[in-house]
């Protein structure tokens, strides 16, 4: 799947020029306000904290009792979680990552959740990525056996000498 976070992304790390001068800059990180029963994907891009060539190996989100966590996702240096907010007020979400160097990095992101319920209750979409549980030997065999043995303009795939081949079509 080609999904990647595109909104509600915060980037900890402060101002690069201030860091060069030896000043510690910790800007306030905040996601846009939400409502009770509202929800969405929320991301933190750790590229400003990771060392050169360092990648994210593991991560965790902690919203306490303010939200229900439905899924998490890693895309490069950006970690994402889908939350449904169940408690109103100012809330801090702690996000921690383990870098490939063994160092840990942590960010605290604020959000204000209104006590007014969302007009439409949020329903989490499927988590990004491929549902690997549905792809197994049996399902692939059934799919492969269903392929025609010669190109068919009405189908995108065909069995080309026991190699699944996709027809290039413009539809």
Buried (B, 14 or more C-beta within 10 A) or exposed (E): EEBEBEEBBBBBBBEEEEEEEEEEEEEEBEBEEBBBBBBBBBBBBBEBBBEEEBBBEEBBBBBEEBBBBBBBBBBEBBBBBBBBBBBBEEBBBEBBBBBEEEEEBEBBBEBBBBEEEBEEEBEBEEBBEEEEEEEEEEEEEEEEEEBEEEEEEEEBBBBEEEEEEEEEEEE
